[in-house]
């Protein structure tokens, strides 16, 4: 590990090359390509490093001062944070979906409100799944069945107790679950609190809001709303069960209070402008906290009423009303997803994601697509939790007093729909792969033939490998329609859960309309349950290894790093935004270097280029006048402009270029499945021809450098694809060009 030393004072008039790595990057020594480094600023989670002075080759191109910003531990620096990302994945995806909306002038608040209401349904579903396990399966069914209590001493202490007491005691489990996510949502963001900046934003583009906008007030209000709705969901479940057995004035009052809390939560989420206020609003914040306190108080009263109510409880197979509440929640999610999709499709023509007036492409559907995937995952995880617990509690008996552990029909439909959606999406992916293979390979052959026109016959196998790398890299563009297809299937599966309201079983429908026997459908449901369990287990293992193994983190950590880049604007229980620290920290360091008389060459690989783009949009003109930008393997245009058209578009990228005086070079390869061009695609069939200084930004790199071994080696040069470019001559030449333009009078520049 690098030692920490006081910040070095730079020499006035010099050039500092500040390197920012990509997602789940390597150590600072690898980023700088120097074996001996020391830390000059920051801490263990996010720090600035330089080569240790006194060692050979401690400077960069033309003698510039090298510095690296290592931020890879910010999104996944502790085991608690890493594992929380696994279990909070649907919340994180829902939060990212809000930032994927297209530029729809006048309708942005509608889309934001819909995303936030959908996020609220995920919290309610989280609570209902815990209620299904603790209150329905254990308190209501298992503790009321002697055969289920046999051999389970951990449950026998409540066995034979009154039903109301069992329900009241086990209701403390979802209360604890609500408290857990409440605590996590506040604890995980503490490390970023000190890095918020109060300086006014200098750009009109949404990308500048990342790390600039103080989201603490909004997240605090959203947290209060979600906590209140979570307790109200628990209250509704308990009161629905009691209402089916007995009516009283006390229960009516509690039902009215619960309904009022839920209605208030919905109204507050729909009032986008009020909840988004960043100016001091102590009265509003007190109202949100008061709502949360009232909800907690109502929950206490509901549990006390359930425990002390003298009316008898009649026996039924499952907790009364629980299955209907779950089904209605699924119906509500389906309706909200459909409304969101209709609004986006209808209004996306009013504002084009590229800022140039071209028709909005398929990518404008990012918000409804990702929020559907988030809802589908949340439903699948919840259904699996209830289904697997029911399987564990099943006593296998056939007598009259045997436990009936079958979960609600809505959960069965959810698992069945999820499995069919995954299976259909895999089949669609296979079909798209086969159908697009010919076109991708033809394009790859043309590229390789142009790059290596004089390749000898013995290089045929190597040429084939390069063509394969280019063809695979071009499959990235096919992921958009595949994701839309999966989201559509997931929404259809979510909609079928409503059939549980009418007590219609999946087996009955398939046997009547498709001809499949019920046993076949039950096999599908069982297999789907194991698929969901495998996904959850894989995410847990991936999170553990991503924390413990740097190499594994490069692949698994991509999801976490990209998902937690955006501020929490939809779901307060999502993992915190590490850009709230990284971007202000970069801006402060760059400003410091410039104020010391330095010129700064910013070099960003992959997601590091996105961090730098957001940083440049926050820097004042007196700083950007001394800044140049070198990006390589950048997903800014290829991925971010597709996925986040309102935040990253041509207008945004042009402003970045203007801010740095068009001292910007972008290096990209055809073999790279992630990075790409910024302004000039250079692909066959592309009619886009940028003019002015934007035309000189992109530089295509030939990859590999050759297909035959050089005289000094026995194997041909490697295919680098998305690998960083710092060690290549093209990178050094681009750095020289930018240094010359940044500081033309500097000795040795050019």
Secondary structure, 3 states (H helix, E strand, C coil): CCEECCCCCCCCCCEEEEEECCCCCCCHHHHHCCCCEEEEEECCCCEEEEECCCCCCCECHHHCEEEEEECCCCCCCCHHHHHHHHHCHHHHHHHHHHCCCCCCCCCHHHHHHHHHHHHHHHHHHHHHHHHHHHHHHHHHHHCCCHHHHCCCHHHHCCCCCCHHHHHHHHHHHHHHHHHHHHHHHHHCCHHHHHHCCCCCCCCCCHHHHCCCCCCHHHHHHHHHHHHHHHHHHHHHHHHHHHHCCCCCHHHHHHHHHHHHHHHHHHHHHHCHHHHCCCCCCHHHHHHHHHHHHHHHHHHHHHHHHHHHCCCCCCCCCCCCCHHHHHHHHHHHHHHHHHHHHHHHHHHHHHCCCCCCCCCCCHHHHHHHHHHHHHHHHHHHHHHHHHHHHHHHHCCCCCCCCCCCCCCCHHHHHHHHHHHHHHHHHHHHHHHHHHHHHHHHHHHHHHHHHHHCCCCCHHHHHHHHHHHHHHHHHHHHHHHHHHHHHHHHHHHHHHHHHHHHHHCCCHHHHHHHHHCCCHHHHHHHHHHHHHHHHHHHHHHHHHHHHHHHCHHHHHHHHHHHHHHCCCCCCCCCCCCCCCHHHHHHHHHHHHHHHHHCCCEEEEEEECHHHHHHHHHHCCCCHHHHCCEEEEEECCCHHHHHHHHCCCCCCHHHHHHHHHHCCCCEEEEEECCCCCCCCCCCCCCCCCCCCCCHHHHHCEEEECCCCCCCCCCCCCCCCCCCCCCCCCCCHHHHHHHHHHHHHHCCCCCCCC
